[in-house]
Amino acid sequence: MKLHITLVGGQPAPVYHGIVATQPDKIVFIYSDESRETAERISKEVKIASERRKMDPVDLHDIEKKVAQCAKDFKDDEVSVNISSGTKPWAFFFAKIFGTMPNATLFYVDQNNTLWNLTDKTSRKVESDMDAQFRLMGNEMVSFVRFEDYTDEDKRTLTAIVELFQFSPSNMYRLVSEAKTKTHLTEHVIKNGSYIKWDKTSKQFDIKLLKGGKEMRKALKSEHVREMLLKASWFEYQVASMLRKWDRAGAIRLNCIFPYQDSAAKNEIDILVETREKLLFVECKTQIEDNTDIDKFASAVRNYGGMGSKALFVTDRKMSGKAIEKCKDNGILTFSLQDEHLGMPNEKALAMLLDSELFNINTK
């Protein structure tokens, strides 16, 4: 029998990837009370015949005895052992005992989805699966918008919104902020005659900005125009458009909603980017007004993405030194569109940042 033994700890991704890579006839999950639920979720996801063997996480005598029993039980099978997860004593005794067996291969899967064969010292890539990873973490996505769902009209709307904010940022921020508070927006006028109107029949925003004797008018109409303007998803879509040009980007999803157990919205991730190696979580804000937003984002990445995922915080305006330091402390990459980036276009500078950081192993 082609048998696969896998140690199960708090991170399900390397366990799942090891199973997918080896395609065994049967799986033996090594688990503790703390990792029982994770083992159950993985077993449900892969749908391969399996058995579970419980081990104490730290009792060395008990662990050695049970690992030796595994070696005896499976001495006639073709065995692969994944030591990526679980406790260090488990990994030690499985490596010690199975490492001398001619019918056994030991390996581990790192955060970059590289499978390292410890027996013959070779390596190969295994591909990630965004939806499977969320199911394994117990946080299946409720809803999202695909990047491809945005229309050509949405793209033109984005361009118009960016032009408005560039023309008069203060007036636009005040207009939009006020518009958010109104259930039925007809018109809002600020002191210098600038206004924003919503035509319910045509489903169109009409905006006029006055600044220094100059005027800019825009009519905004598209499928996602209200979300883009009033929920600031215009900036998320702008960032997603930049990420789409990154050659490592696969599927891109926006406005990703994860649930509470009672089905109420739990958290929203602005952008998720799937690469072959790992997931990139992106938080987008025109500016950071409260540094606790950084802590919330860091927590969401840990809960939904696990240790192997990458996190990026993107702002329009420059970040404060305290915000940058706080992101660094949480292992979050930072990027601001108004930074100079040595004269490079934002798209190129962002791609260079991600290329340089994507494969770094997270230690926080």
C-alpha positions as CSV (number, residue, x, y, z in Angstrom):
1,M,0.0,0.0,0.0
2,K,1.1,3.6,-0.7
3,L,0.7,4.9,2.8
4,H,1.1,8.5,3.9
5,I,1.8,9.5,7.6
6,T,1.3,13.2,8.4
7,L,1.8,15.1,11.6
8,V,-1.0,17.5,12.3
9,G,-0.6,20.8,14.2
10,G,-2.1,24.2,14.1
11,Q,-1.3,24.9,10.4
12,P,-3.3,22.7,8.0
13,A,-1.8,24.0,4.7
14,P,1.5,22.0,4.7
15,V,-0.4,18.9,5.7
16,Y,-2.9,19.3,2.9
17,H,-0.2,20.1,0.3
18,G,1.7,17.0,1.3
19,I,-1.3,14.8,0.8
20,V,-2.1,16.3,-2.6
21,A,1.6,15.9,-3.7
22,T,1.9,12.2,-2.7
23,Q,-1.6,11.0,-3.7
24,P,-1.6,8.1,-1.2
25,D,-3.9,5.1,-1.0
26,K,-4.3,5.7,2.7
27,I,-3.5,8.5,5.2
28,V,-2.5,8.1,8.9
29,F,-3.1,11.4,10.8
30,I,-1.0,11.9,13.9
31,Y,-2.9,14.3,16.1
32,S,-3.3,15.5,19.7
33,D,-6.4,16.8,21.4
34,E,-5.5,20.3,20.3
35,S,-5.2,19.4,16.6
36,R,-8.1,16.9,16.4
37,E,-10.4,19.5,14.7
38,T,-7.7,20.3,12.1
39,A,-7.3,16.6,11.3
40,E,-11.0,16.2,10.8
41,R,-11.2,19.2,8.4
42,I,-8.3,17.9,6.3
43,S,-9.8,14.4,6.2
44,K,-13.1,15.8,5.0
45,E,-11.4,17.9,2.3
46,V,-9.2,15.2,0.8
47,K,-11.7,12.4,0.9
48,I,-9.0,9.6,1.0
49,A,-9.2,6.5,3.3
50,S,-7.6,7.4,6.6
51,E,-7.1,6.5,10.2
52,R,-6.1,8.7,13.1
53,R,-3.6,8.0,15.8
54,K,-3.6,10.2,18.9
55,M,-0.2,11.1,20.5
56,D,0.7,13.2,23.5
57,P,2.4,16.3,22.2
58,V,5.4,16.3,24.6
59,D,5.6,12.9,26.5
60,L,8.8,11.6,25.0
61,H,8.4,8.0,26.2
62,D,4.9,7.8,24.9
63,I,5.8,9.4,21.6
64,E,8.8,7.1,21.0
65,K,6.7,4.0,21.8
66,K,3.8,4.9,19.4
67,V,6.2,6.0,16.6
68,A,7.9,2.6,16.9
69,Q,4.5,0.9,16.7
70,C,3.8,2.8,13.5
71,A,7.1,1.6,12.0
72,K,6.2,-2.0,12.9
73,D,2.6,-1.7,11.6
74,F,3.7,-0.3,8.2
75,K,7.0,-2.1,7.6
76,D,5.6,-3.7,4.4
77,D,4.1,-0.5,2.9
78,E,5.5,2.2,0.7
79,V,5.5,5.0,3.3
80,S,5.9,8.8,3.1
81,V,6.1,10.8,6.3
82,N,5.3,14.6,6.3
83,I,6.9,16.2,9.3
84,S,5.9,19.8,8.4
85,S,3.4,20.2,11.2
86,G,2.8,18.8,14.6
87,T,5.2,19.1,17.6
88,K,9.0,19.0,17.5
89,P,9.2,15.8,19.6
90,W,6.9,14.1,17.0
91,A,9.1,15.3,14.1
92,F,12.3,14.1,16.0
93,F,11.1,10.6,16.6
94,F,9.5,10.1,13.2
95,A,12.7,11.3,11.6
96,K,14.9,9.1,13.9
97,I,12.9,5.9,13.4
98,F,11.5,6.1,9.9
99,G,14.7,7.7,8.6
100,T,16.5,4.4,8.8
101,M,13.7,2.4,7.1
102,P,14.3,1.5,3.4
103,N,10.6,1.7,2.6
104,A,10.1,5.2,4.0
105,T,10.6,8.7,2.6
106,L,10.6,11.8,4.9
107,F,9.7,15.3,3.7
108,Y,8.4,18.7,4.8
109,V,6.5,21.5,3.0
110,D,7.7,25.1,3.6
111,Q,5.8,28.4,3.5
112,N,6.6,28.8,-0.2
113,N,4.9,25.5,-1.0
114,T,8.2,23.8,-1.8
115,L,8.2,20.1,-0.9
116,W,11.7,19.1,0.4
117,N,12.5,15.4,0.3
118,L,14.7,14.8,3.3
119,T,15.6,11.3,2.0
120,D,17.0,12.0,-1.4
121,K,17.5,15.8,-0.9
122,T,15.4,16.8,-3.9
123,S,12.6,19.5,-3.9
124,R,9.6,20.4,-6.0
125,K,6.8,22.9,-6.0
126,V,3.2,22.1,-5.0
127,E,0.4,24.5,-6.0
128,S,-1.9,26.3,-3.6
129,D,-5.7,26.3,-3.7
130,M,-7.3,29.5,-2.3
131,D,-10.7,28.0,-1.5
132,A,-9.3,24.8,-0.1
133,Q,-7.1,26.8,2.2
134,F,-9.9,28.8,3.6
135,R,-12.0,25.6,4.2
136,L,-9.1,24.0,6.0
137,M,-8.8,27.1,8.3
138,G,-12.5,26.8,9.0
139,N,-13.2,30.2,7.4
140,E,-14.9,29.6,4.1
141,M,-15.6,32.8,2.2
142,V,-19.2,34.0,2.1
143,S,-18.9,36.4,-0.9
144,F,-16.5,38.2,-3.1
145,V,-16.2,40.1,-6.4
146,R,-13.9,38.8,-9.0
147,F,-11.6,41.4,-10.7
148,E,-13.0,40.3,-14.0
149,D,-16.5,41.3,-12.8
150,Y,-15.7,44.9,-13.2
151,T,-16.9,46.3,-16.5
152,D,-15.4,48.8,-19.0
153,E,-17.8,51.4,-17.5
154,D,-16.4,50.7,-14.1
155,K,-12.9,51.3,-15.5
156,R,-14.0,54.6,-16.9
157,T,-15.6,55.5,-13.6
158,L,-12.4,54.7,-11.7
159,T,-10.4,57.0,-14.0
160,A,-13.0,59.8,-13.4
161,I,-12.9,59.3,-9.6
162,V,-9.1,59.4,-9.5
163,E,-9.2,62.6,-11.6
164,L,-11.7,64.2,-9.2
165,F,-9.6,63.4,-6.1
166,Q,-6.4,64.6,-7.8
167,F,-8.1,67.9,-8.8
168,S,-9.4,68.8,-5.3
169,P,-8.7,66.1,-2.6
170,S,-10.2,68.1,0.3
171,N,-13.4,68.9,-1.4
172,M,-13.9,65.3,-2.7
173,Y,-13.2,63.8,0.7
174,R,-15.7,66.2,2.3
175,L,-18.4,65.5,-0.3
176,V,-18.0,61.7,-0.2
177,S,-17.9,61.7,3.6
178,E,-21.1,63.6,3.8
179,A,-22.8,61.5,1.1
180,K,-22.1,58.3,3.1
181,T,-24.3,59.6,5.9
182,K,-27.4,60.1,3.6
183,T,-29.8,57.4,2.8
184,H,-31.4,59.2,-0.1
185,L,-28.8,61.5,-1.6
186,T,-30.2,64.3,-3.8
187,E,-27.6,67.0,-3.5
188,H,-24.9,68.2,-1.1
189,V,-23.3,71.6,-1.5
190,I,-20.2,72.8,0.4
191,K,-19.4,76.4,0.8
192,N,-17.5,77.0,-2.5
193,G,-20.3,75.6,-4.7
194,S,-19.0,72.1,-5.1
195,Y,-21.7,69.4,-5.1
196,I,-22.5,65.8,-5.5
197,K,-25.9,64.5,-6.7
198,W,-27.4,61.1,-7.1
199,D,-30.0,60.5,-9.8
200,K,-32.0,57.4,-8.7
201,T,-33.6,56.9,-12.1
202,S,-30.5,57.0,-14.2
203,K,-28.4,55.6,-11.4
204,Q,-25.7,58.2,-11.9
205,F,-23.6,60.5,-9.7
206,D,-23.1,64.1,-11.0
207,I,-20.2,65.9,-9.3
208,K,-18.9,69.4,-9.6
209,L,-15.7,70.6,-8.0
210,L,-14.5,74.2,-7.7
211,K,-11.0,75.1,-6.9
212,G,-9.0,78.3,-7.3
213,G,-11.4,79.6,-10.0
214,K,-11.3,76.4,-11.9
215,E,-14.0,73.8,-12.3
216,M,-14.3,70.1,-12.9
217,R,-17.5,68.2,-13.6
218,K,-17.9,64.4,-13.9
219,A,-20.9,62.1,-14.5
220,L,-20.3,58.7,-12.9
221,K,-22.3,55.8,-14.0
222,S,-21.5,52.1,-13.9
223,E,-22.6,48.8,-12.4
224,H,-20.4,49.2,-9.2
225,V,-20.5,53.0,-9.0
226,R,-22.1,53.3,-5.6
227,E,-19.7,50.8,-4.0
228,M,-16.7,52.4,-5.8
229,L,-17.6,56.0,-4.6
230,L,-19.3,55.6,-1.3
231,K,-17.5,52.6,0.1
232,A,-14.1,53.7,-1.3
233,S,-13.8,50.5,-3.4
234,W,-12.6,52.8,-6.2
235,F,-9.2,52.7,-4.4
236,E,-9.4,49.0,-3.9
237,Y,-10.1,48.5,-7.6
238,Q,-7.2,50.9,-8.5
239,V,-4.8,48.8,-6.4
240,A,-6.2,45.6,-7.9
241,S,-5.6,47.0,-11.4
242,M,-2.0,47.5,-10.4
243,L,-1.7,44.0,-9.0
244,R,-3.3,42.5,-12.2
245,K,-0.1,43.7,-14.0
246,W,2.1,41.7,-11.6
247,D,3.3,38.6,-13.5
248,R,2.9,36.4,-10.4
249,A,-0.7,37.3,-9.8
250,G,-3.3,34.6,-10.5
251,A,-7.0,35.0,-9.4
252,I,-7.8,38.4,-7.8
253,R,-10.8,38.8,-5.6
254,L,-12.1,42.0,-4.0
255,N,-14.5,42.7,-1.0
256,C,-14.0,39.2,0.4
257,I,-16.4,38.6,3.3
258,F,-15.9,35.9,5.9
259,P,-18.7,34.9,8.4
260,Y,-19.2,34.5,12.1
261,Q,-20.7,31.2,13.1
262,D,-24.0,32.9,13.4
263,S,-23.7,34.0,9.7
264,A,-23.2,37.7,10.5
265,A,-20.4,39.4,8.6
266,K,-17.1,38.8,10.5
267,N,-14.5,40.6,8.5
268,E,-13.8,41.9,5.1
269,I,-10.5,41.5,3.2
270,D,-10.2,44.2,0.6
271,I,-8.2,42.2,-1.9
272,L,-6.9,38.6,-2.1
273,V,-4.4,37.6,-4.7
274,E,-3.6,34.0,-5.4
275,T,-0.1,33.1,-6.6
276,R,1.2,29.6,-7.2
277,E,3.1,29.7,-3.9
278,K,0.8,31.5,-1.4
279,L,-1.9,34.0,-0.8
280,L,-1.4,37.7,-0.7
281,F,-3.8,39.7,1.6
282,V,-4.1,43.4,0.7
283,E,-5.7,46.1,2.9
284,C,-6.4,49.4,1.0
285,K,-7.0,52.8,2.6
286,T,-6.5,56.2,1.1
287,Q,-4.9,57.1,4.4
288,I,-4.5,55.5,7.8
289,E,-6.4,57.5,10.4
290,D,-6.3,54.9,13.2
291,N,-3.3,52.6,13.7
292,T,-5.6,50.0,15.3
293,D,-6.7,49.2,11.7
294,I,-3.2,47.6,11.2
295,D,-3.7,45.3,14.2
296,K,-7.1,44.3,12.9
297,F,-5.7,43.5,9.5
298,A,-2.8,41.5,10.9
299,S,-5.2,39.4,13.0
300,A,-7.4,38.7,10.0
301,V,-4.4,37.5,7.9
302,R,-3.4,35.1,10.7
303,N,-6.9,33.8,11.2
304,Y,-7.8,33.4,7.5
305,G,-4.5,32.8,5.8
306,G,-2.3,31.0,8.3
307,M,1.5,31.4,8.8
308,G,2.4,31.1,5.1
309,S,0.4,34.0,3.7
310,K,1.7,37.5,2.9
311,A,0.2,40.8,3.9
312,L,0.4,44.2,2.2
313,F,-1.0,47.5,3.3
314,V,-1.5,50.1,0.5
315,T,-2.4,53.7,1.0
316,D,-2.8,56.6,-1.4
317,R,-1.3,59.2,0.9
318,K,2.1,58.7,2.6
319,M,2.1,56.6,5.7
320,S,3.4,58.0,9.0
321,G,6.5,56.6,10.5
322,K,4.5,55.1,13.4
323,A,2.2,53.3,10.9
324,I,5.1,51.9,8.9
325,E,6.8,50.7,12.1
326,K,3.6,49.1,13.3
327,C,3.2,47.3,10.0
328,K,6.8,46.1,10.2
329,D,6.2,44.7,13.7
330,N,3.3,42.7,12.4
331,G,5.1,41.4,9.3
332,I,3.1,43.5,6.9
333,L,4.6,45.0,3.7
334,T,3.7,48.7,3.1
335,F,3.3,50.7,-0.1
336,S,2.0,54.3,-0.7
337,L,1.1,55.6,-4.1
338,Q,2.4,59.1,-3.3
339,D,5.9,57.9,-2.5
340,E,8.4,58.6,-5.2
341,H,9.7,55.0,-5.7
342,L,12.9,56.3,-7.3
343,G,11.0,57.7,-10.2
344,M,9.5,54.3,-11.2
345,P,5.8,54.0,-12.0
346,N,3.7,52.6,-9.1
347,E,2.9,49.4,-10.9
348,K,6.6,48.6,-11.4
349,A,7.6,49.6,-7.9
350,L,4.9,47.5,-6.3
351,A,5.8,44.5,-8.4
352,M,9.5,44.8,-7.4
353,L,8.5,45.0,-3.7
354,L,6.4,41.9,-4.0
355,D,9.0,40.0,-6.0
356,S,11.6,40.8,-3.3
357,E,9.4,39.8,-0.4
358,L,7.1,37.0,-1.6
359,F,9.5,34.1,-0.9
360,N,10.8,35.3,2.5
361,I,9.7,33.0,5.2
362,N,7.4,34.6,7.8
363,T,8.8,34.4,11.3
364,K,6.3,36.6,13.2
